[in-house]
Amino acid sequence: MVELTAKYSLLAEAIAEQLGERARALENSNRELGYAIKPEDLLECCSLLRDSEIFTFDMLMDVSGVDYLSYGRSEWETSSATSTGFSRGVSRGNAPEAGERIAETKYEPAGRFAVVYHLLSVTHNHRLRLKVFCEDDQRPILDSVIDIWSAADWYEREVFDLYGIVFRGHPDLRRLLTDYGFIGHPFRKDFPLIGNVEMRYDSEKGRVVYEPVSIEARTLVPKTIRSDNRYEPDLKDG
Amino acid sequence: MPEIQNFTMNFGPQHPAAHGVLRLVLEMDGEVIQRADPHIGLLHRATEKLAESKPFNQSIGYMDRLDYVSMMCNEHGYVLAIEKLLGVTPPVRAKYIRTMFDEITRILNHLMWLGAHGLDIGAMTMFLYCFREREDLMDCYEAVSGTRMHATYYRPGGVFRDLPERMPKYQASPHRTQKNLKKMNENRSGTLLDFIESFIDRFPGCVDDYETLLTDNRIWKQRTVNIGVVSPERAKQLGFSGPMLRGSGVVWDLRKMQPYEVYETLDFDIPVGVNGDCYDRYLVRIEEMRQSNRIIKQCVDWLRENPGPVVLDDHKITPPTRIEMKDDMESLIHHFKLFTEGYCVPEGEAYAAIEHPKGEFGCYIISDGANKPYRVKIRAPGFPHLAAMNEMVTGHMLADVVAVIGSQDIVFGEIDR
């Protein structure tokens, strides 16, 4: 468990008391308080966190979608050296496919899609992070918190647009950031960085046309994961 | 008698008062707005996804381009989140430099806002005045980083380099006389700190000038008083922050409430509005410029007295000096590793927030232990403000939309990301 300041320890105790089983502490939150919550408890917990006197989380600061598809995967395997050395190239076949099991890591994610809420209490001056994993990887659905915090309106539209997570009860769940008529959810890890279509003005047709992308995807620096003992809490001095 | 129906009007995205690329679809009843539907995303560059495809340090430059009128503050949020993940703290001098440049950036941002806001609702002189002062601050940016806007000056573990000993001077040119040249270079003979000091001595007088033009101006008040009123309860519900929240009378400033860098040790006040209208938000921002001026003064005094390192000596995350690199094998390896692969950040997640000129700028990073962030989420302060557009302008006249956009201090670089 991470060390917390006195104020946050009290808050953690209060949360343990009031939310009990419903909130599981996240252990990877550098001195910040974070809890994982089940989708079915989301609305109830959020109302409690906003209305209960000790919490009074009156502001929703941020809603962020996360796609854990390639979590903990390197693009370049270096763990075992061979007598011939190894290529500096990105191992292309390494990209996970949809539905494939997610790599094993220290803080293993409980599903492919998660939505992270950052709450702030202006009254008590404390923050909280809530993380909700969607149960179905194919059709991720969560309840909308728009009735609890009005700020959720555009945040949820953004998450829907970029990750395709549907928010039940949102009155106007349209795309927000992408182009009119865009296909796909661009921030998913299986959506290519260069996109699928490009557009240009076609002078013969006299209009803008969409075509498959003509450029090739390149990775300039491969993603590498190295275990670094310096960051192990047990080995750190003081 | 024929029935009169509402009509729909398109505002932007190529409208000078749309502050970039805002497209508003307005449902009008005569000249009164019934519903406003902002369409955003015309400047969407997927900064977050790009940042996820690059080593940590290579994305600092992207952060400048988010809110492109308060560049260093964006970097600050991102760098703080990385530092939180790495568990490092920069040297004190770096903290003071960051604080000073955050406040310089705040003035830069507010001057841009004041100039553009004034221009939008008919005070054209303001634009020229504000840009005159902005020029000097841009020169400060240029002196430390080499660029006037997209500085990439903050680094995890400190800042890129120490403040320069010499301020760049204007060169002789056939277009200016010797006398003019001498006058222009008058406050550039010393160090950067001398230059900043001469600016902060002059600046309160400039703010007085702006106030003489606007604060009691009848037309200015007609355009802003009681326009776009937001109650404190609604402001919190809608996720407002910064001057938008303070304008509504909520006492909240991260620099005081959750201090970062050296704000704890500095003496400054937080202006708070009463009515929550465009005029109060204007007053709050004007006062913030004066307070920033005070903060910069204190930082300059401290920085003069206390030389020291401005970046950590840990060459896993910061580059070694050129001199070390030329004759030390290990430094050369560090340098090579850092600029090719970058550094791996321990697995975990962190949210770091700073008081950006526009509100709370937050950066949420998830790392899976790699040399690239797994997920970067930028909490742009303008995003919830613009989301509240419908609520703020419903029932107002068309011309007030421009006043509300102006008072929200919208910049599309950060909203569309």
Boltz contact constraints between the chains, C-beta under 6 A:
constraints:
  - contact:
      token1: [A, 28]
      token2: [B, 348]
      max_distance: 6.0
  - contact:
      token1: [A, 28]
      token2: [B, 349]
      max_distance: 6.0
  - contact:
      token1: [A, 29]
      token2: [B, 349]
      max_distance: 6.0
  - contact:
      token1: [A, 30]
      token2: [B, 84]
      max_distance: 6.0
  - contact:
      token1: [A, 30]
      token2: [B, 348]
      max_distance: 6.0
  - contact:
      token1: [A, 30]
      token2: [B, 350]
      max_distance: 6.0
  - contact:
      token1: [A, 58]
      token2: [B, 236]
      max_distance: 6.0
  - contact:
      token1: [A, 59]
      token2: [B, 236]
      max_distance: 6.0
  - contact:
      token1: [A, 59]
      token2: [B, 239]
      max_distance: 6.0
  - contact:
      token1: [A, 60]
      token2: [B, 239]
      max_distance: 6.0
  - contact:
      token1: [A, 62]
      token2: [B, 362]
      max_distance: 6.0
  - contact:
      token1: [A, 62]
      token2: [B, 379]
      max_distance: 6.0
  - contact:
      token1: [A, 64]
      token2: [B, 364]
      max_distance: 6.0
  - contact:
      token1: [A, 64]
      token2: [B, 377]
      max_distance: 6.0
  - contact:
      token1: [A, 66]
      token2: [B, 375]
      max_distance: 6.0
  - contact:
      token1: [A, 71]
      token2: [B, 368]
      max_distance: 6.0
  - contact:
      token1: [A, 72]
      token2: [B, 368]
      max_distance: 6.0
  - contact:
      token1: [A, 106]
      token2: [B, 347]
      max_distance: 6.0
  - contact:
      token1: [A, 118]
      token2: [B, 351]
      max_distance: 6.0
  - contact:
      token1: [A, 122]
      token2: [B, 252]
      max_distance: 6.0
  - contact:
      token1: [A, 125]
      token2: [B, 257]
      max_distance: 6.0
  - contact:
      token1: [A, 150]
      token2: [B, 237]
      max_distance: 6.0
  - contact:
      token1: [A, 150]
      token2: [B, 238]
      max_distance: 6.0
  - contact:
      token1: [A, 151]
      token2: [B, 238]
      max_distance: 6.0
  - contact:
      token1: [A, 151]
      token2: [B, 239]
      max_distance: 6.0
  - contact:
      token1: [A, 151]
      token2: [B, 384]
      max_distance: 6.0
  - contact:
      token1: [A, 153]
      token2: [B, 387]
      max_distance: 6.0
  - contact:
      token1: [A, 154]
      token2: [B, 387]
      max_distance: 6.0
  - contact:
      token1: [A, 177]
      token2: [B, 41]
      max_distance: 6.0
  - contact:
      token1: [A, 177]
      token2: [B, 44]
      max_distance: 6.0
  - contact:
      token1: [A, 187]
      token2: [B, 49]
      max_distance: 6.0
  - contact:
      token1: [A, 193]
      token2: [B, 53]
      max_distance: 6.0
  - contact:
      token1: [A, 221]
      token2: [B, 55]
      max_distance: 6.0
  - contact:
      token1: [A, 223]
      token2: [B, 370]
      max_distance: 6.0
  - contact:
      token1: [A, 223]
      token2: [B, 372]
      max_distance: 6.0
  - contact:
      token1: [A, 224]
      token2: [B, 371]
      max_distance: 6.0
  - contact:
      token1: [A, 225]
      token2: [B, 369]
      max_distance: 6.0
  - contact:
      token1: [A, 225]
      token2: [B, 370]
      max_distance: 6.0
  - contact:
      token1: [A, 226]
      token2: [B, 344]
      max_distance: 6.0
  - contact:
      token1: [A, 228]
      token2: [B, 344]
      max_distance: 6.0
  - contact:
      token1: [A, 231]
      token2: [B, 346]
      max_distance: 6.0
